[in-house]
Amino acid sequence: MEYSSIVEVYEEISSTTKRLEITEYLRRLFEKTPKEIIDKVVYLTQGKLYPDYYGIELGIAEKLAVKAIALASGATEKSVAEELNRLGDIGEVASLFIGKKSQVTLFREPLTVKRVYETLDKIAKATGEGSQDLKIKLLSSLLSDATPAEAKYIVRTVTGRLRLGVADMTILDGLAEAFCGSKDFRPELERAYNLTSDLGMVAKAVSEKGLEGIKNFRISVGKPIRPMLAERLSSVEEILLKVGGRCVAEYKYDGERLQAHKIQDKVLLFSRRLENITHHYPDACELIKSNVKASEAIVECECVAVNVDTGEMMPFQELMHRRRKYDIEEAMKLYPVSLFMFDLLYVDGEDYTVKPYLERRKRLEEIVEESERIKLSKAIITSDIKELEKFFEEAVEAGCEGLMIKSVSPDSIYKAGARGWLWIKYKRDYQALLTDTVDLVAVGAFHGRGKRAGTYGALLMAVYDKKNDVFKTVCKLGSGFTDEDLAKLPTMFKELIIPHKHPRVDSEVEADVWFVPKIVLEVIGAEITLSPIHTACKNIVREGSGLAIRFPRFTGKYRDDKAAEDATTEEEILEMYQRQLKKIEA
């Protein structure tokens, strides 16, 4: 299969913001892709070479890409760099210079998907002395045989800036239509994806054997399972009603959620976003290796930073000091961690995601040997409102965010990748009428003035509409940023800037700058009000109006542990608004 076949589809996708059209383009691409390389085509369309948990990233530096373009086109590095400054898009620059070269080139070898993928793979894996020269040589070899359009997408891919606006769920829709006849079958594909976190594997299985190919997907130690998510409510009465009157209440620790995979003496740690973060927490690996009494197991826990002197739990932001590439030993001494185990997904050949919560918890208690640094999450079983409220106060006093309330019904299975009422967050912030914290996605920005000249004066923030897989605006955020925050915003968003509104962003507000939806910030607000300009819950409460957060303020918490799709949902904002109305009426 020639690489140009994929590029033609990329060009079509880039020309539309309509999800149905994007799905149709993907369906056609998948149908004509040979089964033996469809996994690679899916990865390339995601802008990667492997699932995220492999930890293999392309991410070639822009300066190296400039050198490769110059080498392939015969131009000077200075002229390529000048065009980059003018155009601002390394892909367009590659297209321009390769286009000039192709006018005088009589012969070239057509690029195949196999060659592009294998060369990019070599680039990604090149390390050590001489690796930069090798990367330039390999990239240049591709560009020498590329058409201008091919060069544009090769360079965008290798620099991590493909930006097609194609989400995982859209790819699953395309696969369902191509190989199952309808996207009505997406839930079956989504289940397979939730268990493996590998879209390429799902694509290969469904292309070769249809629905039968994915029905037998099973949990595999070493492949992260997409995490189960919780809803939120602000009163104990509502929570007990939702879970059927009786529940387990657990401390909600202010740490990083880890999914730990134990395979004999080896431990792998995955973040909430399914990144392999094993190297950040060698001490956590040792705790799991010695205290989880099973040959193979997949367990979930909260990793919390503790004070070296007092042993008290420290805030989430302190834990983020552990997210470093170097000086890990020093970080372990300065920011030691404790683990609080809260769920069991698999142990010694048995899938526990299909078992009710109490059965999972009981087996977890059997295999975890508690010590000072590793314990089960503190929990009670109750149906009593006063007992629940008291336990909440104890959790807050201990330094926790609040409680996780979990159903104990027979159907309280672990729903991988799903958000539902089997788990409910009850946090401190939700106690006050107008001080709910929300996790919002930055989708655009507005240029600063006065003291903020040279940076962004405000960010355009959005909630996630899961049903339609889009991000809908809910406020402009300009308060709560320190001078340090403001200074680093342009750098933080530099790699995410795009020339137009992202296809997955629904906004009636015109931002000065648009971003790829990726960075999540925690925000606190005064209240939720009707808005004539924001698109969250548009026409749901009142015709012509959406919902907006009034007087939003940044709490100082960058939610690096959350993907954009893990942000507060449109449905949650609506529920918060409705609860707010009830309290005002009361």
C-alpha positions in Angstrom: 0.0 0.0 0.0 1.4 3.4 -1.0 1.7 6.1 1.7 0.0 8.5 -0.7 -3.3 6.5 -0.1 -3.2 7.6 3.5 -2.1 11.1 2.7 -5.1 11.6 0.4 -7.4 10.7 3.3 -5.5 13.0 5.7 -6.0 15.9 3.3 -9.8 15.1 3.2 -10.0 14.9 7.0 -8.1 18.2 7.3 -10.6 19.9 5.0 -13.6 19.2 7.2 -14.7 19.8 10.8 -17.7 17.4 10.5 -17.3 14.2 12.4 -19.6 12.1 10.2 -17.5 13.1 7.2 -14.3 12.2 9.0 -15.8 8.8 10.0 -16.7 8.2 6.3 -13.2 9.0 5.2 -11.8 6.6 7.8 -14.2 3.8 6.7 -13.0 4.1 3.2 -9.4 4.1 4.2 -9.8 1.0 6.5 -11.6 -0.9 3.8 -8.8 -0.5 1.3 -6.0 -1.1 3.7 -4.4 -4.6 3.6 -5.2 -6.5 6.8 -1.5 -7.2 7.6 -0.7 -3.4 8.0 -4.1 -2.0 9.2 -2.7 -1.7 12.8 0.2 0.4 11.5 -2.3 2.6 9.5 -4.3 3.1 12.7 -1.3 4.1 14.7 -0.1 6.5 12.0 -3.5 8.1 11.9 -3.2 8.6 15.7 0.1 10.3 15.1 2.1 7.5 16.8 3.8 4.2 16.2 2.6 2.1 19.1 0.0 2.3 21.9 0.8 5.0 24.5 1.8 2.5 27.2 4.8 1.3 25.1 6.4 4.7 26.0 8.0 4.9 22.5 7.6 8.5 21.2 8.6 10.0 17.9 9.0 13.6 19.0 11.9 14.6 16.8 13.0 18.1 17.6 12.0 20.9 15.2 15.7 21.8 14.6 16.5 18.3 13.4 13.5 18.4 11.1 14.8 21.6 9.6 18.2 19.9 8.9 16.5 16.9 7.3 14.3 19.1 5.1 17.4 21.1 4.0 19.3 17.9 3.3 16.5 16.3 1.3 15.7 19.4 -0.7 19.2 20.9 -1.3 18.2 24.1 0.4 20.2 25.8 3.1 19.2 25.3 6.8 18.9 29.1 7.1 16.3 29.4 4.3 14.3 26.5 5.8 14.4 28.1 9.2 13.3 31.5 7.8 10.3 29.9 6.1 9.4 28.2 9.4 9.4 31.5 11.1 7.1 32.9 8.4 4.7 30.0 8.1 4.8 28.6 11.6 4.0 25.1 10.4 6.9 22.7 9.9 4.7 20.5 7.7 3.9 23.3 5.3 7.6 24.1 5.2 8.5 20.6 4.2 5.8 20.6 1.5 7.1 23.9 0.1 10.8 22.8 -0.1 10.1 19.3 -1.3 7.8 20.8 -3.9 10.6 23.0 -5.2 12.9 20.0 -5.4 10.4 17.7 -7.1 10.2 20.1 -10.0 13.7 19.2 -11.0 13.6 15.5 -9.9 12.8 13.0 -12.7 12.8 9.8 -10.8 11.7 8.9 -7.2 10.7 5.7 -5.6 7.1 5.8 -4.4 6.8 5.5 -0.6 4.9 2.6 0.9 3.2 2.6 4.3 5.6 -0.2 5.3 8.7 1.8 4.5 7.4 5.0 6.2 6.4 3.1 9.3 9.6 1.2 9.6 11.8 4.3 9.0 9.8 6.3 11.6 10.3 3.3 14.0 14.0 3.4 13.5 14.0 7.2 14.1 12.0 6.7 17.4 14.3 4.0 18.7 17.6 5.7 17.7 19.5 6.5 20.9 23.0 7.2 22.1 26.0 8.7 20.4 25.4 9.6 16.7 21.6 9.1 17.1 20.8 12.7 16.0 22.8 12.4 12.8 21.1 9.0 12.1 17.6 10.5 12.7 18.3 13.3 10.2 19.6 10.8 7.7 16.6 8.5 8.0 14.1 11.4 7.8 15.9 12.9 4.9 15.8 9.6 3.0 12.0 9.5 3.3 11.6 13.2 2.3 13.8 12.6 -0.8 11.3 10.2 -2.2 8.2 12.0 -0.9 5.7 14.2 -2.8 5.0 17.6 -1.2 1.8 16.4 0.5 3.6 13.2 1.8 6.4 15.4 3.1 4.0 17.6 5.0 2.4 14.6 6.9 5.7 12.8 7.4 7.2 15.8 9.1 4.1 16.6 11.1 4.0 13.0 12.3 7.7 12.8 13.3 7.5 16.1 15.2 4.3 15.0 17.0 2.1 17.6 15.3 -0.2 15.5 13.0 -3.3 17.2 14.5 -6.0 15.6 12.3 -8.6 16.0 15.0 -9.3 12.2 14.9 -10.3 10.9 18.3 -10.1 7.2 19.4 -13.9 6.9 19.3 -14.0 8.2 15.8 -11.5 5.6 14.7 -13.7 2.9 16.4 -16.7 4.2 14.5 -14.8 4.0 11.2 -13.7 0.4 12.0 -17.2 -0.6 13.0 -18.6 0.7 9.7 -15.8 -0.8 7.7 -15.9 -4.3 9.1 -19.2 -4.7 11.0 -21.5 -2.8 8.7 -22.6 -0.2 11.1 -21.2 2.0 13.9 -24.0 0.5 16.1 -21.4 -2.2 16.8 -18.9 0.3 18.3 -19.7 -0.8 21.9 -18.3 -4.2 21.2 -15.1 -2.7 19.7 -14.9 -0.2 22.5 -15.0 -3.1 25.1 -12.0 -4.7 23.3 -10.2 -1.4 23.3 -11.0 -0.8 27.0 -9.4 -4.2 27.9 -6.3 -3.7 25.8 -5.8 0.0 25.3 -4.5 -0.8 21.8 -6.5 0.5 18.8 -4.1 -1.2 16.4 -4.8 -4.6 17.9 -8.5 -4.0 17.8 -8.3 -2.9 14.1 -6.3 -6.0 13.1 -8.7 -8.4 14.9 -11.9 -6.9 13.5 -10.5 -6.6 10.0 -9.4 -10.3 9.9 -12.4 -11.9 11.7 -15.1 -9.3 12.1 -17.0 -9.2 15.4 -15.9 -12.7 16.3 -12.3 -11.5 16.2 -12.9 -9.1 19.2 -15.4 -11.1 21.3 -12.6 -13.2 22.7 -10.5 -10.3 23.9 -9.2 -10.9 27.4 -7.3 -9.0 30.1 -3.5 -9.4 29.6 -1.0 -8.5 32.3 1.3 -5.9 30.9 -1.4 -4.2 28.8 -3.2 -1.5 30.8 -7.0 -1.6 31.2 -8.8 1.7 30.6 -9.8 2.9 34.1 -13.4 3.0 35.4 -14.5 6.6 36.2 -16.9 8.1 38.7 -19.8 10.5 38.6 -20.1 13.3 41.3 -22.8 14.4 43.7 -22.9 17.0 46.4 -25.2 15.5 49.1 -25.1 12.3 51.1 -28.9 11.8 50.6 -28.6 11.9 46.8 -25.6 9.6 46.9 -27.3 6.9 49.0 -30.4 7.1 46.8 -28.3 6.6 43.6 -26.5 3.5 45.0 -29.6 1.9 46.4 -29.3 2.9 50.1 -26.1 0.9 51.0 -22.6 1.5 49.9 -18.9 1.3 50.5 -17.3 4.7 51.3 -13.5 5.0 50.8 -11.1 7.8 51.4 -10.4 9.8 48.2 -6.7 10.4 48.5 -5.1 13.4 46.9 -2.5 11.5 44.8 -1.9 9.9 41.5 -4.0 6.9 40.4 -1.8 4.0 39.4 -2.7 0.8 37.7 0.0 -1.7 38.8 0.7 -4.9 36.8 2.7 -7.6 38.6 4.3 -10.3 36.6 6.4 -12.6 38.9 9.2 -10.2 40.0 8.5 -7.5 37.5 6.1 -4.6 38.1 4.8 -2.1 35.6 3.0 1.1 36.6 0.5 2.9 34.4 -1.0 6.3 34.9 -4.7 7.3 34.7 -3.9 8.2 31.0 -2.2 4.8 30.5 1.3 6.1 30.2 4.0 3.8 31.4 5.4 5.7 34.4 7.3 2.8 36.1 10.6 4.6 36.1 9.1 7.5 38.2 8.3 5.2 41.1 10.9 2.5 41.7 9.9 2.6 45.4 6.3 1.9 44.6 7.4 -1.0 42.4 9.3 -2.6 45.3 6.3 -2.2 47.6 4.0 -4.0 45.1 6.6 -6.6 44.4 7.0 -7.5 48.1 3.5 -6.9 49.4 1.1 -8.1 46.7 1.1 -11.9 47.3 0.3 -13.2 43.8 2.3 -14.4 40.9 0.4 -12.2 38.5 -2.0 -9.4 39.4 -3.4 -6.1 38.2 -4.3 -3.8 41.1 -5.3 -0.2 41.3 -4.0 2.2 44.0 -3.6 5.8 44.9 0.1 6.9 45.1 0.4 9.7 47.7 3.5 11.8 48.6 4.2 11.8 52.3 6.2 14.2 54.5 9.6 12.8 55.2 9.6 14.2 58.8 6.0 13.6 59.9 4.7 10.9 57.6 1.7 13.0 56.9 0.1 13.0 53.4 1.1 15.9 51.1 -0.9 17.6 48.3 -1.0 16.2 44.8 1.3 19.0 43.5 4.1 17.8 45.8 3.9 14.3 44.2 4.4 15.8 40.7 8.0 16.5 41.7 8.4 12.7 41.1 7.6 13.2 37.4 11.2 13.6 36.3 13.6 11.8 34.0 16.7 12.2 36.1 17.8 12.2 39.8 15.1 9.7 40.6 17.0 8.5 43.7 17.1 12.1 45.1 13.4 12.5 44.4 12.6 9.3 46.2 14.3 10.7 49.3 12.7 14.1 49.1 9.2 12.9 48.2 8.7 9.3 49.4 5.3 7.8 48.6 2.7 5.6 50.2 0.3 3.4 48.3 -3.4 2.9 49.1 -4.8 -0.1 47.3 -8.5 0.2 46.2 -9.3 -2.3 43.5 -8.4 -5.7 42.0 -8.8 -6.3 38.3 -7.0 -9.6 37.8 -5.1 -12.2 39.8 -3.4 -15.4 38.8 -5.4 -16.1 35.7 -8.8 -14.9 37.0 -10.6 -11.8 35.6 -12.0 -9.8 38.5 -13.5 -7.0 36.5 -16.6 -9.1 36.0 -17.1 -9.6 39.7 -19.1 -7.4 42.1 -17.2 -4.8 44.1 -17.3 -6.5 47.5 -15.9 -9.7 46.0 -13.0 -7.7 44.4 -12.3 -5.9 47.7 -12.3 -9.2 49.7 -9.8 -10.8 47.4 -7.7 -7.6 47.4 -7.5 -7.8 51.2 -6.3 -11.4 50.9 -3.4 -10.7 48.6 -2.1 -7.4 50.0 0.1 -7.6 53.0 -0.2 -4.2 54.6 2.8 -2.3 56.0 3.5 1.3 57.0 3.9 2.3 53.3 1.3 0.2 51.6 -2.3 -0.2 52.9 -5.8 -0.8 51.6 -7.8 2.4 51.2 -9.7 3.2 54.4 -13.3 2.2 53.9 -16.6 1.5 55.7 -19.8 -0.1 54.6 -22.8 1.9 55.6 -26.4 3.0 54.8 -26.5 5.7 57.5 -26.4 9.3 56.5 -24.8 10.5 59.8 -22.1 7.8 59.7 -21.3 8.8 56.1 -21.0 12.5 56.9 -18.8 11.8 59.9 -16.5 9.5 57.8 -16.4 12.3 55.2 -15.2 14.8 57.9 -12.5 12.3 59.0 -11.3 11.9 55.5 -10.9 15.6 55.0 -9.2 16.0 58.4 -6.7 13.3 57.3 -5.7 15.3 54.3 -8.0 13.6 51.7 -10.1 15.3 49.0 -13.3 13.6 50.3 -14.8 10.2 49.7 -15.4 7.7 46.8 -18.8 6.1 47.3 -19.2 2.7 45.6 -22.2 0.5 44.9 -22.3 -2.9 46.6 -25.1 -4.2 44.4 -24.7 -7.6 42.5 -24.1 -5.7 39.3 -21.3 -3.5 40.7 -18.7 -4.9 38.2 -15.6 -2.9 37.1 -16.7 -1.1 33.9 -13.4 -0.4 32.1 -13.4 2.9 30.4 -16.9 3.9 31.6 -18.2 6.6 33.8 -21.3 5.7 35.8 -23.2 5.8 39.1 -21.5 2.7 40.5 -18.8 5.1 41.7 -19.6 8.6 43.0 -17.2 11.3 44.1 -18.1 13.2 47.2 -15.5 15.9 47.6 -14.9 18.8 50.0 -15.4 21.4 47.3 -19.0 20.2 46.6 -20.2 21.2 50.1 -20.5 24.8 49.3 -23.2 26.0 47.0 -21.0 28.0 44.6 -17.5 26.6 45.0 -17.5 23.4 43.0 -14.2 22.6 41.4 -14.2 21.4 37.8 -11.5 20.1 35.4 -11.7 22.1 32.2 -9.8 21.8 28.9 -8.1 24.8 27.3 -9.3 25.1 23.6 -8.2 28.6 22.8 -6.7 31.8 24.2 -6.9 35.6 24.1 -3.9 37.9 23.8 -3.0 39.8 27.0 -2.9 43.5 27.4 -1.1 45.9 29.8 0.8 43.8 32.3 -0.1 40.7 30.4 1.2 41.9 27.1 3.3 39.1 25.5 1.4 36.3 27.1 -2.3 35.2 27.2 -4.8 37.4 29.0 -7.3 34.6 29.3 -7.9 31.0 28.2 -11.1 29.7 26.6 -12.1 26.7 28.6 -14.4 23.8 27.7 -16.2 20.8 29.1 -16.3 17.4 27.3 -19.5 16.2 25.5 -18.9 12.5 25.5 -22.0 11.6 23.5 -20.8 13.7 20.5 -17.1 13.5 21.3 -16.7 17.3 21.2 -15.5 20.0 23.7 -18.0 22.8 24.4 -17.0 26.1 25.9 -18.1 27.1 29.4 -16.0 30.2 30.4 -13.0 32.5 29.8 -10.4 31.9 32.4 -8.2 34.8 33.4 -8.1 34.8 37.2 -6.0 32.8 39.7 -2.8 32.7 37.6 0.4 33.7 39.3 3.0 35.8 37.4 5.0 32.6 37.0 1.9 30.8 35.5 1.3 33.6 33.0 5.0 33.7 31.9 4.9 30.0 31.1 1.5 29.8 29.3 2.8 30.6 25.8 5.5 27.9 26.1 3.1 25.4 27.6 0.7 25.8 24.6 3.2 26.4 21.9 3.2 22.9 20.5 -0.7 22.8 20.5 -1.4 25.9 18.5 -3.4 25.4 15.3 -4.4 28.0 12.7 -8.2 27.3 13.1 -10.7 26.0 15.5 -10.1 22.3 16.2 -12.7 20.0 14.6 -13.7 18.6 18.0 -14.3 22.1 19.5 -17.8 23.6 19.5 -17.4 27.3 20.2 -19.4 30.4 19.3 -16.6 32.5 20.9 -13.8 33.6 18.5 -10.5 33.1 20.3 -7.4 34.9 19.2 -5.4 31.6 19.2 -6.8 28.1 18.9 -5.4 24.9 20.6 -5.5 21.2 20.2 -7.7 20.2 23.2 -5.1 18.5 25.6 -4.2 20.6 28.7 -6.6 20.2 31.7 -6.8 22.8 34.5 -8.7 22.7 37.7 -11.0 25.6 38.1 -13.3 27.0 40.8 -16.3 29.2 40.1 -18.8 31.4 41.9 -21.9 29.9 40.2 -23.2 28.4 37.0 -25.4 30.7 34.9 -27.3 30.8 31.6 -25.1 32.2 28.8 -25.9 33.5 25.4 -22.4 32.8 24.1 -21.2 29.5 25.5 -22.1 26.2 24.0 -22.1 23.8 27.0 -25.7 22.5 27.4 -26.8 24.8 24.6 -30.7 24.8 24.2 -31.1 22.2 27.0 -32.1 24.6 29.9 -33.4 27.4 27.7 -33.7 27.9 24.0 -30.7 29.9 22.7 -28.8 29.7 25.9 -25.9 27.5 27.2 -24.4 27.3 30.6 -21.3 29.2 31.8 -19.2 29.3 35.0 -19.3 32.8 36.5 -16.2 34.3 38.0 -13.9 31.3 37.2 -10.6 31.1 38.9 -7.6 28.8 38.3 -6.9 26.8 41.5 -3.2 26.4 40.6 -3.6 22.8 39.8 -2.5 21.6 36.4 -4.2 18.2 35.8 -1.3 16.5 34.0 -2.7 13.2 35.1 -5.9 13.7 33.1 -6.5 13.4 29.3 -8.8 15.9 27.8 -11.5 13.3 27.6 -11.3 12.8 31.4 -12.3 16.4 32.0 -15.6 17.5 33.6 -18.4 16.5 31.2 -21.3 18.6 29.8 -23.7 16.2 31.7 -21.9 17.0 35.0 -22.2 20.7 34.5 -25.9 20.4 33.8 -26.4 18.3 37.0 -24.4 20.9 39.0 -26.6 23.7 37.7 -29.8 21.8 38.5 -28.6 21.0 42.1 -27.6 24.7 42.4 -31.2 25.7 41.5 -32.7 23.3 44.0 -30.5 24.7 46.8 -31.5 28.3 45.8 -35.2 27.4 45.8 -34.8 25.6 49.2 
